[in-house]
Amino acid sequence: MRAVFFALFCTLLLLQPASVFANTEPFGTSTNAAPVPGMAAGMVEDDEFLPVAQAYQLTAEFDAPGELRLYWEIADAYYLYRHGFQVALSANGATVASELLIPPGLEKDDEYFGRVEVYYNYADLSLKNIPATGEFTLTVTSQGCADAGLCYPPYSEYFKLDAQQLSVTKISSIGTQTAQNPSIVAIVDPAASGSLLYMLLLAMMGGVILNLMPCVFPVLSLKVLAFANDKNHSQVTHGLAYAAGVVISFVVVAAVLVSLQAAGEAIGWGFHLQSPWFVTALAYLFFVMGLSLSGFIELGSSLMNAGGGLAQKSGYNGSFFTGILATVVASPCTAPFMGTALGYAVTQPPPIALLVFAALGVGMALPVLILSCSPRLLNKIPKPGAWMENLKQLLAFPLYATAVWLSWVVGKQAGVNGMALLLIGCVLITLALWLWSEKLWQRIVSAACAALAIAILTNPLMNPTDSKARHSDDWHAYSPQTLAELRAQGTPVFLNITADWCITCLANEEITLSTDDIKQAIKAAGVAYVKGDWTNRDPLITALLKEYGRTGIPLYVAYPGDKQQPGIVLPQILSKDIVMQALNTIALNDDQLTSR
């Protein structure tokens, strides 16, 4: 029975975000949305805004040789800025001269840009002087707002042009390395980004690195020890069963993510962690795992076998469910190489997206699979003994620390009341496990305590609250308007998109971005530091991530003072040298900064 409950619990963690997320905050109701002048901010909370690609539908087609028509169909109550139109035509990485003809628009007093020209219903532009022969890449950028108060960040779309055949093909954008500085990543020609095989390789590398994350390592360490010393079953089959659990779990997560995005939801990798109820459930899981490793409770043979009854009946079932468990506990983490691969995946048809996520799962399962297939490596693992029990108890402490961190995340999302409910839930779970015995009345009370702990997940106090700081002495809170204003003033900007549940983000901030050297370098370079908080759902930040070919965080972008120049995207793992190089590139002053 316990095995069944555990299997259902892991499945619930993987599958339920779809239904919960579909009923949470509507698209566009972020507190970062720009209010209409004279309208109270709370008056737009119930409006539902369209995704940017639906609000402004762009068609590109040749009207004649050398002349391309760019036609936007604009949804009712939405408009585009005349000054927001930009095009870039290139061939083989070199810029090709062309002329963009923009007709006059309607004059409008805009709260953020002053007196501007805008377009309602449609915008009809012409790109002239395109060479008569050759293949070109066209980048078309626009920016618009809704009358109800939401302003979108600049949005780019990409096309392949065959000037001789007069054909236009829409393509997607992804990031690749710049030639000038291999430590800095820039948004460039999507066609230069490589093949599907290259993206699958990046996904596998990211999956391998996930095994080193503090949430995952204790689980895998014990599992490898367990099946290495299991003489009654095939170690190779153990490894294959574990790999199947990981890969299937990643494919399920991918299917949920792709389905919600196809339905118009503005979500990305880690979207389930934007729901306090899910973070609470994850904290429960880490807490119970810690209790099991500490020896305070026994769930069948152990929780690491993911269901004692299943593990006793067949050790391979335990390996399979541990694969599911490893995927669940890896969800707060983003490894290097994952960002590019996942950003590519969500812009592709569903079969390719699922294939990339499956490659991520294969990468995560690969180290365990290699161990299980190598008798020489397995023989190097010490035989069972007292040391193994001590190691098991030692590995409980990273799990307790993770549970504490997750409770802090819930506190940031839902306030101290939400954090208190999580702690009460942990007490109820501990009581339920302690009461469980052969006596009927104790089982009834135990089940009631467990039910109360689960009921906490649906408590209204678990709903996200608007507790984000709007600004700081050292940084500006991100909004499309803030970024646009700083760039319009010619101010270089360093943008940091982060979240309290993102381990990689927190590590980068603590080790690099929060150091005195980097803070002083930002000030000396005349750079504005802008932070966007994705801890709770924010469709404006999701739109920004999509703009840069990303589906998850962290995202770091360095913008030069010249607003015509594109932002430079940095790697997901930062070092002082990488940040210093980026600041040197965009520095307002001529003096070069030096790493200290």
C-alpha positions as CSV (number, residue, x, y, z in Angstrom):
1,M,0.0,0.0,0.0
2,R,2.8,2.4,0.8
3,A,4.4,1.7,-2.5
4,V,1.2,2.6,-4.3
5,F,0.8,5.9,-2.3
6,F,4.4,6.8,-3.2
7,A,4.0,6.1,-6.9
8,L,0.8,8.2,-6.9
9,F,2.6,11.0,-5.1
10,C,5.4,11.1,-7.6
11,T,3.0,11.0,-10.5
12,L,0.9,13.8,-8.9
13,L,4.1,16.0,-8.7
14,L,4.8,15.4,-12.4
15,L,1.3,15.7,-13.8
16,Q,-0.8,18.0,-11.8
17,P,0.8,21.4,-12.7
18,A,-1.1,21.3,-16.0
19,S,-4.5,21.5,-14.3
20,V,-3.4,23.8,-11.6
21,F,-1.6,26.2,-13.9
22,A,-4.5,26.4,-16.3
23,N,-6.5,28.0,-13.5
24,T,-4.0,30.4,-12.0
25,E,-3.3,34.0,-12.7
26,P,-4.4,34.9,-16.3
27,F,-1.8,35.8,-18.9
28,G,-0.8,39.4,-18.6
29,T,-1.9,40.1,-15.0
30,S,1.6,40.5,-13.7
31,T,2.1,43.4,-11.4
32,N,4.7,44.6,-13.9
33,A,2.0,45.4,-16.4
34,A,1.8,49.1,-17.2
35,P,-1.4,50.6,-16.0
36,V,-3.5,52.9,-18.2
37,P,-3.2,56.5,-17.2
38,G,-5.8,57.4,-14.7
39,M,-6.7,53.8,-14.0
40,A,-6.1,52.2,-10.7
41,A,-3.6,49.3,-10.9
42,G,-6.1,46.8,-9.4
43,M,-8.6,47.5,-12.1
44,V,-6.7,45.4,-14.7
45,E,-6.2,42.4,-12.5
46,D,-8.9,40.3,-14.1
47,D,-8.1,41.2,-17.7
48,E,-6.7,38.4,-19.9
49,F,-4.1,39.5,-22.4
50,L,-3.2,37.7,-25.6
51,P,0.3,36.2,-26.1
52,V,2.4,38.6,-28.2
53,A,2.4,36.4,-31.3
54,Q,-1.5,36.3,-31.3
55,A,-1.9,40.0,-30.6
56,Y,0.4,41.0,-33.5
57,Q,0.3,38.5,-36.4
58,L,3.0,39.2,-39.0
59,T,2.9,38.1,-42.6
60,A,5.9,38.6,-44.9
61,E,5.7,38.2,-48.7
62,F,7.3,39.5,-51.8
63,D,5.2,42.1,-53.7
64,A,7.8,42.3,-56.5
65,P,11.5,41.5,-57.0
66,G,13.5,43.4,-54.5
67,E,10.4,44.5,-52.5
68,L,9.0,42.7,-49.4
69,R,5.7,43.5,-47.7
70,L,5.5,43.3,-43.9
71,Y,1.9,43.2,-42.8
72,W,0.8,43.0,-39.2
73,E,-2.8,42.1,-38.3
74,I,-3.3,43.7,-34.9
75,A,-6.0,42.4,-32.4
76,D,-8.7,44.7,-31.2
77,A,-7.7,47.1,-28.4
78,Y,-4.0,46.5,-29.1
79,Y,-1.5,48.8,-31.0
80,L,2.1,48.9,-32.3
81,Y,4.6,51.7,-31.9
82,R,6.0,53.3,-35.1
83,H,9.3,53.8,-33.4
84,G,9.4,50.1,-32.4
85,F,9.9,48.8,-36.0
86,Q,13.4,47.6,-36.8
87,V,14.6,45.2,-39.5
88,A,18.0,43.6,-40.2
89,L,18.8,41.9,-43.4
90,S,21.9,39.7,-43.6
91,A,23.6,37.1,-45.7
92,N,26.4,34.7,-44.4
93,G,26.7,36.8,-41.3
94,A,27.2,40.1,-43.2
95,T,24.7,43.0,-43.1
96,V,22.9,43.8,-46.3
97,A,21.7,47.3,-47.0
98,S,18.0,47.8,-47.5
99,E,15.3,50.5,-47.0
100,L,12.3,50.2,-44.7
101,L,9.4,52.4,-45.6
102,I,7.1,53.1,-42.6
103,P,3.8,54.9,-43.3
104,P,2.5,57.6,-40.8
105,G,0.6,56.3,-37.8
106,L,-2.0,57.8,-35.4
107,E,-0.7,60.3,-32.9
108,K,-1.0,59.2,-29.3
109,D,0.1,60.6,-25.9
110,D,1.8,57.6,-24.4
111,E,2.5,57.4,-20.7
112,Y,6.0,56.0,-21.2
113,F,7.2,57.4,-24.5
114,G,5.4,60.7,-24.7
115,R,4.0,61.8,-28.0
116,V,4.3,58.8,-30.4
117,E,2.7,57.4,-33.5
118,V,0.9,54.1,-33.3
119,Y,-1.0,51.6,-35.4
120,Y,-4.4,50.0,-34.6
121,N,-6.0,47.1,-36.5
122,Y,-3.1,46.7,-39.0
123,A,0.4,48.0,-39.9
124,D,1.6,47.8,-43.6
125,L,5.3,48.3,-44.2
126,S,7.6,47.8,-47.2
127,L,11.2,46.7,-47.3
128,K,12.9,47.8,-50.5
129,N,16.2,47.5,-52.3
130,I,16.6,43.8,-51.5
131,P,19.2,42.3,-53.9
132,A,17.6,40.4,-56.8
133,T,19.5,37.2,-56.2
134,G,20.7,35.3,-53.1
135,E,19.4,33.9,-49.8
136,F,19.0,36.2,-46.8
137,T,18.1,36.1,-43.2
138,L,15.6,38.8,-42.1
139,T,15.0,39.9,-38.5
140,V,11.9,41.9,-37.9
141,T,11.4,43.6,-34.5
142,S,8.3,45.3,-33.2
143,Q,6.8,46.5,-29.9
144,G,3.3,47.1,-28.9
145,C,0.8,47.5,-26.0
146,A,-2.8,46.8,-25.1
147,D,-5.2,49.6,-24.3
148,A,-6.0,47.8,-21.0
149,G,-2.5,48.5,-19.7
150,L,0.0,45.8,-20.7
151,C,3.1,46.7,-22.7
152,Y,5.1,43.9,-24.3
153,P,8.9,43.9,-24.6
154,P,10.3,44.2,-28.1
155,Y,9.5,41.1,-30.1
156,S,11.5,39.7,-33.0
157,E,10.5,37.3,-35.7
158,Y,12.9,35.7,-38.2
159,F,12.5,34.8,-41.9
160,K,14.6,33.1,-44.6
161,L,14.3,35.0,-48.0
162,D,15.1,33.6,-51.4
163,A,15.2,36.7,-53.6
164,Q,15.3,34.8,-56.8
165,Q,12.4,32.4,-56.1
166,L,10.6,35.2,-54.2
167,S,9.9,32.8,-51.3
168,V,9.7,33.6,-47.6
169,T,10.0,31.0,-44.9
170,K,9.5,31.8,-41.2
171,I,12.2,30.3,-38.9
172,S,12.8,30.3,-35.1
173,S,15.6,32.0,-33.1
174,I,18.2,30.5,-30.8
175,G,21.5,31.6,-29.3
176,T,25.0,30.7,-30.4
177,Q,28.6,31.7,-29.5
178,T,30.0,35.0,-30.8
179,A,33.3,34.9,-32.6
180,Q,34.7,37.9,-30.7
181,N,34.4,36.5,-27.2
182,P,33.7,32.8,-26.6
183,S,32.6,33.5,-23.0
184,I,29.7,35.6,-24.2
185,V,26.6,34.4,-26.1
186,A,24.7,36.6,-28.5
187,I,21.4,36.3,-30.4
188,V,22.4,35.8,-34.0
189,D,21.3,34.2,-37.2
190,P,19.1,31.2,-36.2
191,A,20.4,29.2,-39.2
192,A,24.0,29.4,-37.8
193,S,23.0,27.7,-34.6
194,G,23.6,24.1,-35.7
195,S,21.6,21.0,-36.3
196,L,19.1,19.0,-34.3
197,L,21.9,16.6,-33.5
198,Y,23.9,19.4,-32.0
199,M,20.9,20.4,-29.8
200,L,20.5,16.8,-28.7
201,L,24.1,16.8,-27.7
202,L,23.7,20.0,-25.6
203,A,20.6,18.5,-23.9
204,M,22.5,15.3,-23.0
205,M,25.5,17.3,-21.6
206,G,23.0,19.4,-19.5
207,G,21.4,16.2,-18.2
208,V,24.7,14.8,-17.2
209,I,25.6,17.9,-15.2
210,L,22.2,17.7,-13.4
211,N,23.5,14.7,-11.5
212,L,25.9,17.0,-9.6
213,M,23.2,19.2,-8.2
214,P,22.8,19.0,-4.4
215,C,19.2,17.9,-4.7
216,V,19.9,14.9,-6.9
217,F,23.3,13.6,-5.7
218,P,22.2,12.1,-2.4
219,V,19.4,10.1,-4.1
220,L,21.7,8.7,-6.8
221,S,24.5,7.9,-4.4
222,L,22.4,5.6,-2.4
223,K,20.7,4.1,-5.4
224,V,24.0,3.2,-7.0
225,L,25.2,1.6,-3.8
226,A,21.9,-0.3,-3.4
227,F,21.9,-2.0,-6.8
228,A,25.7,-2.4,-6.9
229,N,25.3,-4.7,-3.9
230,D,22.1,-6.4,-5.1
231,K,23.3,-9.9,-6.0
232,N,19.8,-11.2,-6.8
233,H,19.2,-9.0,-9.9
234,S,21.0,-7.8,-12.9
235,Q,22.8,-4.5,-12.5
236,V,22.4,-3.8,-16.2
237,T,18.7,-4.2,-15.9
238,H,18.7,-2.0,-12.8
239,G,20.4,0.7,-14.8
240,L,18.0,0.4,-17.7
241,A,15.0,0.5,-15.4
242,Y,16.3,3.7,-13.8
243,A,17.0,5.3,-17.2
244,A,13.5,4.4,-18.3
245,G,12.1,6.2,-15.2
246,V,14.1,9.3,-15.9
247,V,13.4,9.5,-19.6
248,I,9.7,8.9,-19.3
249,S,9.4,11.5,-16.6
250,F,11.2,14.1,-18.7
251,V,8.9,13.3,-21.7
252,V,5.8,13.7,-19.5
253,V,7.1,17.1,-18.3
254,A,7.8,18.1,-21.9
255,A,4.3,17.0,-23.0
256,V,2.7,19.1,-20.3
257,L,4.9,22.1,-21.1
258,V,4.4,21.9,-24.9
259,S,0.6,21.4,-24.4
260,L,0.2,24.4,-22.2
261,Q,2.3,26.6,-24.5
262,A,0.2,25.5,-27.5
263,A,-2.9,26.5,-25.5
264,G,-1.5,30.0,-25.1
265,E,0.0,29.7,-21.6
266,A,3.1,31.8,-21.0
267,I,5.3,29.3,-19.2
268,G,8.8,27.8,-19.4
269,W,11.1,25.3,-17.7
270,G,10.5,25.4,-13.9
271,F,6.9,26.6,-14.4
272,H,5.7,24.2,-11.7
273,L,7.9,25.8,-9.2
274,Q,6.0,29.0,-9.6
275,S,3.1,27.4,-7.7
276,P,3.6,27.5,-3.9
277,W,1.5,24.3,-3.5
278,F,4.0,22.4,-5.7
279,V,7.0,23.8,-3.8
280,T,5.3,22.7,-0.6
281,A,4.8,19.2,-1.9
282,L,8.4,19.1,-2.9
283,A,9.5,20.2,0.5
284,Y,7.4,17.4,2.0
285,L,9.2,14.9,-0.2
286,F,12.7,16.1,0.8
287,F,11.7,16.2,4.4
288,V,10.4,12.6,4.4
289,M,13.4,11.4,2.4
290,G,15.6,13.0,5.1
291,L,13.7,11.2,7.9
292,S,14.1,7.9,6.1
293,L,17.8,8.3,5.6
294,S,18.2,9.3,9.2
295,G,16.6,6.1,10.3
296,F,13.6,7.8,12.0
297,I,11.2,6.0,9.8
298,E,11.2,3.0,7.6
299,L,9.2,3.0,4.4
300,G,9.4,-0.6,3.2
301,S,13.1,-1.2,2.5
302,S,13.8,2.5,2.1
303,L,12.3,5.5,0.5
304,M,15.2,5.5,-2.0
305,N,13.7,2.3,-3.5
306,A,10.6,4.5,-4.2
307,G,8.1,2.3,-2.6
308,G,9.0,-0.5,-0.2
309,G,6.4,-3.0,-1.5
310,L,7.4,-2.5,-5.1
311,A,11.1,-2.8,-4.2
312,Q,10.6,-6.0,-2.2
313,K,8.5,-7.6,-5.0
314,S,11.0,-6.6,-7.7
315,G,14.2,-4.5,-7.4
316,Y,13.8,-3.2,-10.9
317,N,10.6,-1.4,-9.9
318,G,12.5,0.4,-7.2
319,S,15.1,1.6,-9.8
320,F,12.3,2.8,-12.2
321,F,10.6,4.8,-9.5
322,T,13.9,6.2,-8.3
323,G,14.3,7.5,-11.9
324,I,11.0,9.4,-11.5
325,L,12.1,10.6,-8.1
326,A,15.4,11.9,-9.4
327,T,13.6,13.9,-12.1
328,V,11.3,15.5,-9.5
329,V,14.1,16.5,-7.2
330,A,16.1,17.9,-10.2
331,S,13.3,20.3,-11.2
332,P,14.7,23.3,-9.2
333,C,18.0,23.1,-11.1
334,T,19.2,24.4,-14.4
335,A,22.5,23.1,-15.7
336,P,24.8,24.6,-18.3
337,F,23.8,23.8,-21.9
338,M,20.2,23.2,-20.9
339,G,19.1,26.8,-21.7
340,T,20.0,26.7,-25.4
341,A,18.7,23.2,-25.9
342,L,15.3,23.8,-24.2
343,G,14.9,27.2,-25.8
344,Y,15.3,25.4,-29.2
345,A,12.9,22.6,-28.1
346,V,10.0,24.8,-27.3
347,T,10.2,26.6,-30.7
348,Q,10.0,23.2,-32.6
349,P,7.1,20.9,-33.5
350,P,6.0,18.7,-30.6
351,P,7.9,15.5,-31.8
352,I,11.2,17.4,-31.9
353,A,10.5,19.1,-28.6
354,L,9.8,15.7,-26.9
355,L,13.0,14.3,-28.5
356,V,15.1,17.1,-27.0
357,F,13.6,16.5,-23.5
358,A,14.2,12.8,-23.9
359,A,17.8,13.5,-24.7
360,L,18.0,15.6,-21.5
361,G,16.7,12.6,-19.6
362,V,19.2,10.2,-21.3
363,G,22.0,12.6,-20.3
364,M,20.8,12.6,-16.7
365,A,20.5,8.7,-16.6
366,L,23.8,8.2,-18.4
367,P,26.3,8.1,-15.5
368,V,24.1,5.5,-13.6
369,L,23.7,3.5,-16.8
370,I,27.4,3.5,-17.4
371,L,28.1,2.3,-13.9
372,S,25.5,-0.4,-14.1
373,C,27.1,-1.7,-17.4
374,S,30.6,-1.7,-16.1
375,P,31.4,-4.6,-13.6
376,R,34.9,-3.1,-13.1
377,L,33.5,0.2,-11.9
378,L,30.9,-1.5,-9.7
379,N,33.5,-3.7,-8.1
380,K,35.3,-0.6,-6.9
381,I,32.3,0.2,-4.7
382,P,33.0,-1.0,-1.1
383,K,31.0,-3.9,0.2
384,P,28.0,-3.2,2.6
385,G,29.0,-2.4,6.1
386,A,28.6,0.0,9.0
387,W,30.1,2.7,6.8
388,M,27.1,2.5,4.5
389,E,24.6,3.3,7.3
390,N,26.8,6.2,8.4
391,L,26.9,7.5,4.8
392,K,23.1,7.2,4.5
393,Q,22.6,9.2,7.6
394,L,25.1,11.9,6.5
395,L,23.3,12.3,3.2
396,A,20.1,13.1,5.0
397,F,21.4,16.5,6.0
398,P,21.6,18.0,2.4
399,L,17.9,16.9,2.0
400,Y,16.9,18.6,5.3
401,A,18.8,21.8,4.1
402,T,16.9,21.6,0.8
403,A,13.6,21.3,2.6
404,V,14.5,24.5,4.6
405,W,15.4,26.3,1.4
406,L,12.1,25.3,-0.2
407,S,10.2,26.6,2.9
408,W,12.0,29.9,2.4
409,V,10.9,29.9,-1.3
410,V,7.3,29.4,-0.2
411,G,7.7,32.3,2.2
412,K,8.9,34.5,-0.6
413,Q,6.0,33.3,-2.8
414,A,3.1,33.2,-0.3
415,G,4.4,35.1,2.7
416,V,5.0,33.9,6.2
417,N,1.6,32.3,6.5
418,G,2.3,30.0,3.6
419,M,5.7,29.1,5.2
420,A,3.9,28.4,8.5
421,L,1.4,26.1,6.8
422,L,4.3,24.2,5.2
423,L,5.9,23.6,8.6
424,I,2.6,22.5,10.0
425,G,2.3,20.1,7.2
426,C,5.8,18.6,7.9
427,V,4.7,18.1,11.6
428,L,1.5,16.4,10.4
429,I,3.4,14.1,8.1
430,T,5.9,13.2,10.9
431,L,3.0,12.4,13.2
432,A,1.3,10.3,10.5
433,L,4.4,8.3,9.9
434,W,5.0,7.8,13.7
435,L,1.4,6.7,14.3
436,W,1.3,4.1,11.5
437,S,1.1,0.6,12.9
438,E,-0.9,-2.6,12.7
439,K,-3.7,-1.2,14.9
440,L,-6.7,0.0,13.0
441,W,-7.3,3.2,15.0
442,Q,-3.7,4.3,14.7
443,R,-3.9,3.8,10.9
444,I,-7.1,5.9,10.8
445,V,-5.5,8.7,12.7
446,S,-2.4,8.5,10.7
447,A,-4.3,8.7,7.4
448,A,-6.2,11.7,8.8
449,C,-3.0,13.5,9.6
450,A,-1.6,12.8,6.1
451,A,-4.9,14.0,4.5
452,L,-4.6,17.3,6.5
453,A,-1.1,17.7,5.3
454,I,-2.2,17.2,1.7
455,A,-5.2,19.5,2.2
456,I,-2.7,22.3,3.1
457,L,-1.7,22.4,-0.5
458,T,-5.1,23.8,-1.5
459,N,-5.3,26.4,1.3
460,P,-5.9,29.9,0.0
461,L,-2.9,31.1,2.1
462,M,-0.8,29.1,-0.4
463,N,-1.7,31.5,-3.2
464,P,1.1,33.7,-4.6
465,T,1.3,37.2,-3.1
466,D,2.8,40.3,-4.6
467,S,5.7,40.6,-2.2
468,K,8.4,41.5,-4.7
469,A,10.6,44.6,-4.1
470,R,9.9,47.2,-6.7
471,H,13.4,48.6,-6.6
472,S,16.6,48.8,-4.6
473,D,19.5,51.2,-4.2
474,D,21.6,48.9,-6.2
475,W,19.2,47.8,-8.9
476,H,16.0,48.5,-10.8
477,A,13.0,46.1,-10.9
478,Y,12.5,44.8,-14.4
479,S,9.6,45.9,-16.6
480,P,9.6,46.4,-20.4
481,Q,9.0,50.1,-19.8
482,T,12.0,50.4,-17.4
483,L,14.3,48.6,-19.9
484,A,13.0,50.7,-22.8
485,E,13.5,54.0,-20.9
486,L,17.0,53.1,-19.9
487,R,18.0,52.1,-23.4
488,A,16.3,55.2,-24.9
489,Q,18.5,57.3,-22.5
490,G,21.6,55.6,-23.9
491,T,22.3,53.9,-20.6
492,P,24.1,50.5,-20.7
493,V,22.1,47.8,-18.9
494,F,23.0,44.6,-17.2
495,L,19.8,42.5,-16.9
496,N,19.5,39.6,-14.5
497,I,16.3,37.3,-14.7
498,T,16.3,35.2,-11.5
499,A,14.0,33.4,-9.1
500,D,14.2,32.3,-5.5
501,W,13.7,28.6,-6.5
502,C,16.5,28.6,-9.1
503,I,19.6,27.2,-7.4
504,T,21.9,28.2,-10.3
505,C,20.6,31.8,-10.1
506,L,21.2,32.0,-6.3
507,A,24.7,30.6,-6.7
508,N,25.6,33.1,-9.4
509,E,24.3,36.0,-7.3
510,E,26.1,34.9,-4.1
511,I,29.4,34.0,-5.7
512,T,29.6,36.6,-8.5
513,L,27.0,39.3,-8.9
514,S,26.8,40.3,-5.2
515,T,30.5,40.7,-4.7
516,D,31.9,44.1,-4.0
517,D,34.2,43.9,-7.1
518,I,31.3,43.4,-9.5
519,K,29.1,46.0,-7.8
520,Q,31.9,48.6,-8.1
521,A,32.6,47.6,-11.7
522,I,28.9,48.1,-12.6
523,K,29.0,51.5,-11.1
524,A,32.3,52.4,-12.7
525,A,31.1,51.3,-16.1
526,G,28.0,53.5,-15.8
527,V,25.7,50.5,-16.2
528,A,22.2,50.2,-14.8
529,Y,21.6,46.9,-13.0
530,V,18.1,45.5,-13.7
531,K,16.6,42.4,-12.0
532,G,13.5,40.5,-13.0
533,D,11.9,38.1,-10.4
534,W,10.3,35.0,-11.9
535,T,9.7,33.3,-8.6
536,N,5.9,33.7,-9.2
537,R,4.4,33.6,-12.6
538,D,5.1,36.7,-14.7
539,P,4.1,36.6,-18.4
540,L,6.2,39.7,-19.2
541,I,9.3,37.9,-18.1
542,T,8.2,34.7,-19.9
543,A,7.8,36.8,-23.1
544,L,11.3,38.2,-22.6
545,L,12.7,34.7,-22.2
546,K,11.0,33.7,-25.5
547,E,12.4,36.7,-27.2
548,Y,15.9,35.4,-26.4
549,G,15.2,31.8,-27.3
550,R,15.1,30.7,-23.7
551,T,12.5,28.6,-21.9
552,G,14.1,28.8,-18.4
553,I,16.3,30.8,-16.2
554,P,18.8,32.2,-15.3
555,L,19.0,34.8,-18.2
556,Y,21.8,37.4,-18.2
557,V,21.8,40.1,-20.9
558,A,24.3,42.9,-21.3
559,Y,22.8,45.8,-23.4
560,P,25.1,48.5,-24.9
561,G,24.2,52.1,-24.6
562,D,23.3,52.2,-28.3
563,K,19.7,51.0,-28.4
564,Q,20.2,49.9,-32.0
565,Q,22.7,47.3,-30.9
566,P,21.3,43.9,-29.7
567,G,21.8,42.6,-26.1
568,I,24.6,40.1,-25.4
569,V,23.5,37.0,-23.7
570,L,25.9,35.5,-21.1
571,P,26.3,31.9,-20.1
572,Q,24.1,30.4,-17.3
573,I,27.1,29.8,-15.1
574,L,28.8,33.1,-14.4
575,S,32.3,33.9,-13.3
576,K,33.9,37.2,-12.4
577,D,35.9,37.3,-15.7
578,I,32.8,36.6,-17.8
579,V,30.9,39.5,-16.2
580,M,33.9,41.8,-16.4
581,Q,34.2,41.1,-20.1
582,A,30.6,41.9,-20.6
583,L,30.8,45.1,-18.7
584,N,33.9,46.1,-20.7
585,T,31.9,45.5,-23.9
586,I,29.0,47.8,-22.9
587,A,30.9,50.2,-20.6
588,L,29.8,53.8,-20.9
589,N,33.3,55.0,-20.2
590,D,36.3,54.5,-22.5
591,D,38.5,53.2,-19.6
592,Q,38.6,49.4,-19.5
593,L,37.7,47.7,-16.3
594,T,40.0,45.1,-14.8
595,S,39.2,42.0,-12.9
596,R,40.4,42.2,-9.3
